Amino acid sequence: MPAFQGKPHFISGPRNPLAKDAVIDPPIPCHVAVGDIVTYTNDFGVAFHERLVTGFSPTITHGRFVYFDSDSWWFPARPESLTVTKKAGEPAP
């Protein structure tokens, strides 16, 4: 396996690899789940829309443990930086 390839996704559709340590359940309860569509707002207030939650880190580092499909797929986000726009399993509008 090439370096940084990750492992198979829990869901279909992501453009980027899944982090090697990703798990399907969060290490603590939170408002997002694998398969949710979210808007991620970074520390500078820039919003990135229509991002797919792909998994969770089994450990929490500086409050970060949510993986989502982005160019930085290996770097988890803090749940409070995510706004759910569509819950997993909901029909498209």
ZAMAR-66297 format. One line per field, with one value per residue: x, y, z of N, C-alpha, C in turn. Coordinates in Angstrom, 1 decimal. Atoms other than C-alpha are relative to their C-alpha. Layout:
# residues N
n.c1 (X ...)
n.c2 (Y ...)
n.c3 (Z ...)
ca.c1 (X ...)
ca.c2 (Y ...)
ca.c3 (Z ...)
c.c1 (X ...)
c.c2 (Y ...)
c.c3 (Z ...)
This chain:
# residues 93
n.c1 (0.8 -0.8 0.0 1.1 1.2 1.1 0.7 1.3 1.0 1.2 1.1 -0.5 0.1 -1.0 -1.0 -1.3 -0.1 0.5 -1.1 -0.2 0.5 1.4 1.0 1.4 0.7 -0.9 -0.5 1.0 1.2 0.0 1.2 -0.3 -0.2 -0.5 1.0 0.6 -0.6 -0.3 -0.8 -1.1 -0.5 -1.3 -0.3 0.0 1.4 0.3 0.9 -0.1 1.4 0.3 -1.1 0.5 -0.7 -0.5 -0.4 -0.4 -1.2 0.3 -0.5 0.3 -1.2 0.4 1.4 0.3 0.1 0.9 -0.6 1.0 -0.6 -0.6 -1.4 -0.8 0.8 -0.7 0.0 1.4 0.5 0.8 1.4 0.7 -0.3 0.8 1.4 0.7 0.9 0.8 -0.4 -0.2 1.2 1.1 0.1 -0.4 1.1)
n.c2 (-1.2 -1.2 -0.8 -0.9 0.5 0.1 1.3 -0.2 -0.8 0.6 -0.4 -0.3 -1.4 -1.0 -0.2 0.2 1.2 0.0 0.1 1.4 0.3 -0.4 0.9 -0.4 -0.6 -1.0 0.3 -0.6 -0.4 -1.3 -0.2 0.4 1.5 0.4 -0.1 -1.4 -1.1 -1.1 -1.2 -0.1 -1.4 0.1 -1.0 -1.4 -0.3 0.4 1.2 1.0 0.7 1.3 0.9 1.3 0.6 1.3 0.8 -0.6 0.4 0.7 -0.9 -1.4 -0.9 -1.4 0.0 0.4 1.4 0.3 0.0 -0.3 0.1 -1.3 0.2 0.4 1.1 0.6 -0.9 -0.1 -1.3 0.0 0.0 -1.4 -0.7 0.7 -0.2 1.1 -0.5 1.1 1.2 1.2 0.8 -0.9 -0.1 -1.3 -1.0)
n.c3 (0.0 0.0 -1.2 -0.1 0.8 -0.9 0.0 0.6 -0.7 -0.6 0.8 1.4 0.5 -0.3 1.0 -0.6 -0.8 -1.4 -0.9 -0.4 -1.3 -0.1 -0.5 0.3 -1.2 -0.6 -1.3 -1.0 0.7 0.7 0.9 1.4 0.2 1.3 1.1 0.0 0.8 -0.9 0.4 -1.0 -0.1 -0.7 -1.0 0.5 0.4 1.4 0.0 1.1 0.0 0.6 -0.3 -0.5 -1.2 0.5 -1.1 -1.2 -0.6 -1.3 -1.1 0.1 -0.1 0.0 0.3 1.3 0.2 1.1 1.3 1.1 1.3 0.4 0.4 -1.2 -0.5 -1.2 -1.1 -0.5 -0.4 -1.2 0.3 -0.1 1.3 1.1 0.0 0.8 1.0 0.4 -0.8 0.8 0.3 0.4 1.5 0.6 0.2)
ca.c1 (0.0 1.4 2.3 -0.6 -3.2 -5.4 -7.9 -11.3 -14.1 -17.1 -19.3 -19.2 -18.6 -15.6 -13.0 -10.1 -8.6 -9.7 -7.2 -5.6 -6.8 -10.4 -13.2 -17.0 -18.0 -16.7 -14.6 -17.2 -20.8 -21.2 -23.8 -22.2 -22.2 -20.5 -22.3 -23.5 -23.0 -21.5 -20.2 -16.8 -15.8 -12.1 -10.4 -10.4 -14.2 -13.9 -16.7 -16.3 -19.7 -21.0 -18.3 -18.9 -18.1 -16.0 -15.0 -13.6 -10.2 -10.2 -8.3 -9.0 -6.1 -6.8 -10.5 -10.2 -11.5 -13.9 -12.6 -14.4 -13.7 -11.3 -7.8 -6.6 -8.5 -5.9 -6.4 -9.5 -11.7 -13.4 -17.1 -18.0 -16.4 -19.0 -22.6 -24.8 -26.6 -27.9 -28.0 -26.9 -29.8 -32.0 -33.4 -32.0 -34.1)
ca.c2 (0.0 3.4 5.8 7.9 5.8 5.4 2.5 1.8 4.2 3.3 5.0 5.6 8.9 10.6 12.0 11.6 8.7 7.8 8.3 5.0 5.4 6.4 4.7 4.8 5.9 9.1 8.9 11.1 11.9 14.7 16.1 14.7 11.1 9.3 10.2 13.7 16.6 19.6 23.1 23.4 26.9 27.3 29.5 32.5 32.3 30.8 28.3 25.2 23.8 20.4 18.3 14.6 13.3 10.2 9.0 9.8 9.8 7.3 10.0 13.6 16.1 19.7 19.0 17.6 14.2 14.5 13.5 14.9 14.7 17.6 18.2 17.8 14.5 13.3 16.3 16.1 19.0 20.1 19.3 22.9 23.9 21.8 22.7 19.8 20.7 17.2 14.2 10.8 8.9 12.0 12.3 15.1 18.3)
ca.c3 (0.0 -0.9 1.9 3.1 1.3 4.4 4.7 3.1 3.9 6.1 3.5 -0.3 -2.0 -0.4 -2.8 -0.4 1.6 5.1 8.0 9.1 12.7 11.8 13.6 13.1 16.6 18.2 21.4 23.2 22.3 19.7 17.3 14.1 12.7 9.9 6.7 7.8 5.5 7.3 6.9 8.5 9.7 10.4 13.0 10.7 10.0 6.5 5.8 3.7 2.7 1.8 3.5 4.3 7.8 7.1 10.6 14.0 15.6 18.6 20.6 21.2 20.5 21.4 21.1 17.6 16.6 13.6 10.2 7.1 3.4 2.6 1.3 4.9 5.4 8.0 10.3 12.5 13.4 16.6 16.6 17.5 14.1 12.2 11.4 10.2 7.0 6.3 8.7 7.3 5.7 5.1 1.6 -0.6 -0.7)
c.c1 (0.9 -0.1 -1.2 -1.3 -1.3 -0.6 -1.4 -1.0 -1.1 -1.2 0.5 -0.1 1.1 1.0 1.4 0.1 -0.5 1.3 0.1 -0.6 -1.5 -0.9 -1.4 -0.7 1.0 0.4 -0.9 -1.2 0.1 -1.2 0.2 0.2 0.6 -1.1 -0.7 0.7 0.1 0.6 1.1 0.4 1.3 0.2 -0.1 -1.4 -0.3 -0.8 0.3 -1.2 0.0 1.2 -0.6 0.8 0.3 0.4 0.4 1.4 -0.3 0.5 -0.3 1.3 -0.4 -1.4 -0.4 -0.1 -1.0 0.7 -1.1 0.8 0.5 1.4 0.9 -0.8 0.6 0.0 -1.4 -0.4 -0.7 -1.5 -0.7 0.3 -0.9 -1.5 -0.7 -1.0 -0.9 0.4 0.1 -1.4 -1.2 -0.1 0.5 -1.2 -0.5)
c.c2 (1.2 0.8 0.9 -0.4 0.0 -1.5 0.2 0.8 -0.8 0.2 0.2 1.5 1.0 0.0 -0.4 -1.2 0.2 -0.1 -1.4 -0.3 0.3 -1.2 0.5 0.7 1.1 -0.4 0.5 0.3 1.4 0.0 -0.4 -1.5 -0.2 0.1 1.4 0.9 1.2 1.2 0.1 1.5 0.0 1.2 1.4 0.4 -0.4 -1.3 -0.8 -0.9 -1.4 -1.0 -1.2 -0.5 -1.4 -0.9 0.8 -0.5 -0.7 0.8 1.4 0.8 1.4 0.2 -0.5 -1.5 -0.4 0.1 0.3 0.1 1.4 -0.3 -0.3 -1.1 -0.7 0.8 0.2 1.4 -0.1 0.0 1.3 0.8 -0.5 0.3 -1.0 0.7 -1.1 -1.2 -1.2 -0.7 0.9 0.1 1.4 0.9 0.1)
c.c3 (0.0 1.3 0.0 -0.7 0.9 -0.1 -0.7 0.8 0.6 -0.9 -1.4 -0.2 0.3 -1.1 0.5 0.9 1.4 0.9 0.5 1.4 0.1 0.5 -0.3 1.1 0.6 1.4 1.1 -0.8 -0.7 -0.9 -1.4 0.0 -1.3 -1.0 0.0 -0.9 0.9 -0.7 1.1 -0.1 0.7 1.0 -0.5 -0.5 -1.4 0.0 -1.2 0.0 -0.6 0.2 0.7 1.2 -0.3 1.2 1.2 0.4 1.3 1.2 -0.3 0.2 -0.1 -0.4 -1.4 -0.1 -1.1 -1.3 -1.0 -1.3 -0.4 -0.5 1.1 0.7 1.2 1.2 0.5 0.4 1.3 -0.4 0.0 -1.3 -1.1 0.3 -0.9 -0.9 -0.5 0.8 -1.0 -0.1 -0.3 -1.5 -0.4 -0.1 -1.4)
